Amino acid sequence: MDILFTNFNHHYLMINSAKKFLVLFFMLIGFFGFAQENSDEIHHHSISILLGHTTIFQGFENGERKTESEPSWAINYNYMFNDKWALGLHNDIIIENFVVEKTSGDEILERNTPITSLIVGTYKIFDGFGVELGGGLEFDKNESFGVARIGAEYGIEITKHNLEVLISLDYDIVIDAYDGLNIGIGIAKLF
């Protein structure tokens, strides 16, 4: 019973810390957003939701390593400084439990619907297409890991409704754990 209570407390504290971080981040973004001049040419803020699949290359089942594909969701916020540069908070959740063999090959990890939160910088190479680089943490009730991300995103803006249809491709390196390739499609509200 004590072990269950300790695991619950650890998980609760981890989620509480993540919530505090998200609230602080959005408050800061809001402050900086209102401090900026409004421009008719650029929407400084975007909130997006994407449905995706994460391919995990170090999956482990029945004593063998195998590649797995798990369903995932992403909820992202980006602040555009100008028409080329953006900074955002990207949050992904793999909605399945899975087992991986660590990249070092010496340990098996159980992952239970891990949540990843990253600070991501985006540079728009041309209208609609940007490359991403960022880092953050993957939270799980068993163990948390640092994450590095490199990716690309293509958006098709629907100007009449201030929306954007997004296609994204991200490669995550979950440090000392496993690698994942995220492919997603979704929609963003620009404001």
N, C-alpha and C positions, 0 to 999 in steps of 0.2 A: 504494500500500500504506500509506503514511504517513497519508493521508486516512482510510482505513478504520480504522486503529488509533486515530487521534485521535477519530473519531466513536464508536468503541466505548468508549474511555475516558470521553468526555463522558457517554454514555448510562449506563455503569456507575456513575460518580460520582453522577449524578442519581438513579438507583435506590437506591444506597447511602444517600444523604441522606434520601430518602423513607422508607426502612426504619428508619433511626435515629429520625426524627421520630415514626413510628408506634409504635415500642417505647417511647419516652419518654412519648408521650401516654397509652398504655394503662397504663403504670406509675403515672403521676400520677392517672389516673382510678381505678385500683385503690386507691391510697393514700387518696384522698378518699372513695371508696366505703366502705372499712373504717372510716374515721373517723366516718362518719355513723351515726346510730341506725337500727336496723332497724325497720321498721314493717310490720304485717300489711296495712295499707291500700294501700300503694303499692310497686310494684316499681321500684327505683331504676335498674336497669340493663336495657338491651335491646340485643340484637345481631340485625340483620336482613339478609336477602338478598333482593334484588328483581331481577326480570327486566324489562327495559324496552326502549323504543325512544326514540332521540334524533332529533328533527327538526332538521336544520341548514338554516337559511334562506339561507345564503350559499354553498351547494354550487356546484361548478364542474365542468362536463363538456363536452367537445367545443367549447371556446371560448365557452360560454354559461353564465350563472348559472342555477342551478336549486335547488329545495328537495329535500333528500335525507332519507331516514329510515334510520337505522343501528341495528342491535341493540346493546344495552348491558346491563351488569350493575351492580348497586350492592351494596356491603357497608357497612353503617352500624353505628356504636355510639352509643348515647345514654345520658346520665346524667340521670335525672329528679331535680331538686332538691325538687320538691313536685308536687302534682297539676296545676299550670299550666305550669311552666317546665322546659325541658331544654336541655342543651348536648351536642353530639355531633360525632363525626368521621365524615363521609360521604365515601365513596370510590366513584367511578364509573369504569368502563372501557368505552369504545366499542370493540367487538371487530372493527371493520373499518377498513381504510385508506380515506381519502377526501381530496378536494381541495376547498379553499374559496377564495373570493375575499375578501380582508380587507374589513372593514366600510368602510374608507376607499376601497376600490375600486382601489387602486394596486398591489396585489401578490397573487400566487397562492401559497397555502400547501399543502404536503402534510402531512397528519396521519396518523401511523401508530399505530393503537391507542392513542390518548391516555388517560392515567390522570389523573383529577381527584381531589384531596383537599381537603376543605373543613371548616372549623370552622363548625357551623351551630347557631344558637339556635332553639328552637321554643317557641311559646306556644300552649297549648291553649285555644281559644276556648270549646269545650264538649267534653263527654266524647267522646273518639275523634277529634275534628277539631282539627288544629293548623296554624298558619301558621309558615313558616320564613324565616329571613334569615341569610345567611352569606357567607363569602369564603374563598378559598384559591388554589391553583395547579393548572394543567393541565400535566402533564409529557408530553413527546413527545421522541423522539430528535432531531428537527429544531430545535425551539424550544419554550420554556415560556412560559406566559402567566398573568397573574392572572385570577381568576374571581370574579364576584359572583353570588350566587344568591338568588332569592326563590321561595317555593314553598308548597305546601299538602300535607297528608297526612291521610288518614282511616284509622283502625284499628278493627277489630272484634275485641275481646278474646275469646279462648276460655279462660275462667278455669280450667276443670278441668285444663288442660295448661300453663297460664302461657304461652300463645302469643297472637299477634295477627296477623290477616290485614291487610295494608297495601295501600293504593292511594295513589300519590303523583303529584304534578304539580309539576315544577320548571322555572323559566326561568333559564338560565345566560347571563350575559354574559361571554364570554371576551374580556377587555379587549384592544383593538387587533387583534382577530382575527375572531371570528364570534359569533353567538348560537345557542343551542340550547334546545329544549323537550323535557324528559324526561318520559315517562309510564311508570310502572312499577307492577308488582303483585308482592307477595312476602309473606314471613312473618317474624315476629320472635319471638325467645325472650325472655321477661321473667324477670328474677331479681333 
